[in-house]
Amino acid sequence: MTMMMERSSILRRQDCTVAVAVRRTLGVAGSTLLALTSLAAGTAMAQEAQDAQSVGVLQEVTVTGTRIVRDGYEAPTPVSVLGSEQLEKMATTNLADSVNRLPALSGGRSSHNYSGNVSSGTAGINTLNLRGLGANRTLVLLDGKRMVPATLGTGDTATGAPDVNAIPTALIQRMEIVTGGASAVYGSDALAGVVNFILDKEFTGIKGTAQYGQSTYHDGDSQLYSLAMGTPFADDRGHLLLSAEWTGSDEIRGNNRPWNSKGYQLINNPTYTPTNGQPALIHVYNAGLGQATRGGLIRGCYGVGSNTVSTCGLSGTDFVEGGQPLPFNFGNIISNPYMSGGDWERSRTYNEQSLTMQMERSTAFGRASFDVTDNATVYGELGYSKTRAINHHALRTFDFNLQISRNNPYLPEDMRDYMDANGYDRLAFGTINGDLPPVQGDNTRTFKRYALGAEGSLEIGGDEWSWDIYAQRSTTEALQTAPGNRINDNYSRAINTTRDASGRIVCAPHPTLAADPACLPYNPFGVGVNSQAVIDYITEMGWAEQELTQDVVAASASGTPFESWAGPISVAFGAEHRREKVEGVASELDEASKFFAGNWHASHGSYNVTEAFLETVVPLAKDLPFAQALDLNAAARWTDYSTSGDVVTWKLGATWQPIDDVRFRVTRSRDIRAPSLGDLFNAGQSGGSNFNDPRVTRAERQYLVTSVTTGNPNLVPEEADTLGVGVVFSPSFVPGFTMSLDYYHIEINGAIASLGAQNIADRCEAGATNLCQYVIRDPAQDDKIITVINQPQNILGQVAAGYDLEMSYRLPFGPGDLELRALGTYFDKLETQDSNGRTVDGSGMNAGGAGVGFGNALISPKYRYLVSASYNWDPVTTTLTMRGVSSGRYNNNTFITCTEDCPPSTLNNPTISSNHIDGRRLLRPCSFSTAKLARHGRTACFFFIRSRTLLNTEPALVSGTRNGGYYNGQDNADYYDRLGRYYRAGVRFQF
């Protein structure tokens, strides 16, 4: 169904009294804010109004959080707007980087903070996440129409979310954000709110942009080129829009950032005992791996017939370039797989990781409309986007617990002699396999959209009705590849070597794998010791291709069929039928789960949705002493899912304006999020990770475990009860100032979540017996865990509550205008509760993945804010922005902070040496200036310069998670800028 979040009427009159009438229609709040930044709630586009007046045309832009045309401040649900002018000032290469700066959006995915994931296939997508509730609970629309999901995935908050990269940036007129539940109005997935990107469908002329950027560290080069045109035809009865855009940005690696050299890590305290008063978890600097190096590390020796590792004379031997053995200093703190001190820099790997991915994006868009009558318009739209995201250093194929026989022909002879003399037959060996390439994440997504529709108005019984009907097909073709992926069986064969009768080193018969005539022996001792042919035998590119299809047919209408003493009663209604489908194919090796990472499986499935809605606005009072205006807004939607049956959502809201300067608003709603295609039908992907077995002793608890992630067709929609209460203050005695303060409370039942392999095993052992069915142990391997099945379930309850504050003020100052703005979001509560009654409040948790102990918990800093000051003095505009995030903790609920006299640590309540994470204030953008190089009539050329993170502020140090497969850097990507100062410059033109 189409969402009429905006409605524009062009009044072709030049009488100034009409201009006054239009401004009064928008109201005091709307008229003042039209001239301000559209970062504040209810802001519309001042520039468009000014352009319209310059050519004798007045344009009324109405922002609404309902399908009934209303001003944003008059609607009961808060609406915020980001206009094209503000997007241009930010000068980013993708929309998500611009939009995610708003405080209400927290933890969205981008190439900057989600570049390392291979198996989920979500690396490289840009998503929006309102309230920190997950991108899959934020409905993203393009001109009021749904967008197809960008990836299948499962068990991730980006599952089922569209990719903002697919939106034609050059033609965006503005972006509207409806915060709070809105499912009754907009449908499923609007549980946290709606983000609607609105195109400038009436644009006439040609405009373009060319910009280039680079960081202060001379990396991360980026480029953007865009061109758009609009022209009328057929005596102005038709209008044609075309746009094209290309953007590209280089990878940034962590070895070029000074903050990434500290090696800050959370580890298990190796000296902890329940009675010595020390914390069980400690933070250390100079952390690296204590179990493996690039060329291989001998950790100890096995006696003949023994399964126990003991320290021997070869312990601490590190093999480096050319296979040369060097002594390795383990440092003063060893807590496998990590250590602190010693030769930590030789074993660290995080400096190779990508801080941001290499990205390339192309988009094209076309729209043609034609007025078949004075009251009816038909239109067609074509959209295309292709995005490729590459992480060249996503993952190393590590092995911490190899056993190397003394008969291995690559072992130096003097070491073999030592083992023979001392009764050892195997080495305890760890390696990051420096000769093997890192596994890459290389994802290409092709988005296609076709839409045909008609819209217009008609008169029924003396009342004018607006109507809209359309049909749309959208597809995402997602090609996920993992170059350099290790074939585990081939690796096991290749590392098991011997000499043949002629003395050549060959692959030895493997005790459990069938012989492979193509096997080539692999030398584990050193770097640069294996040929390309050996590497090619062990590695291969894993791949899977999925096509996600969304078909939509929708119709809606709105009008004012009734009249009350307080004004016209508005009604909107409509219906929609939608089909979502996934078809996939994967490589034979992926299907057989033979790789180190990825192991994708072809997914197939579909579901249908049929729904109908009704909404009304009823004026209850007008121009009374106690109520300048009092309106009731109500909506209901019936939805039938082919997989889970029907559900009813609803909304009740009211606005009350007791005096001209103040308006109150309240909304109560029932909202839903249906399971996505990935949640339901993902055939699965699997990968290995270093794992802490909660059942075994500390010294032996970490080993490699396979985690299998699949969909669950038995899922049902999440349900949420949402309350919003707010006030808008536009004092007449301070012209140009507007402020809004809103409280929200969202309670979700039956939230869909995948706990994660480590959490499933930990909580099974802690007594959650319902989870033990997903933990598979092998009695033949000392009851070790061999596989954990990670499947989404309706098992969580979640609560989000907080406050949004928005203020703006514009006033004449000297020869120009000064604009002041402030936006802030305070997360009062962000609770997650599972089916066993365990609750975590994630408000104030800045840890990303480092806050161990609870999977899928919602987390966010306690508050975020954005304040800015702009000075407009034609032809120059300068803006200075401050963005801030509060300090926080790794875990608000379970960690007990202490450095001495600590109580005994438990699985549910571990003791930790420090639970604090610093906040940050970033000055950005700095000294953005726009100078008009040329202007003649409506033709203009602009030059702009922008600096991001003016003071090059380092991100707060957030320690890497102790449950990682190996240390891969500080876990500070979600809420902190890791790239540093960044410069952009470019030219825009329009004529």
Summary of the structure (lengths in Angstrom):
residues: 991
radius of gyration: 30.2
end to end distance: 35.2
largest distance: 105.5
contacts: 3691
relative contact order: 0.13
helix: 12%
strand: 50%
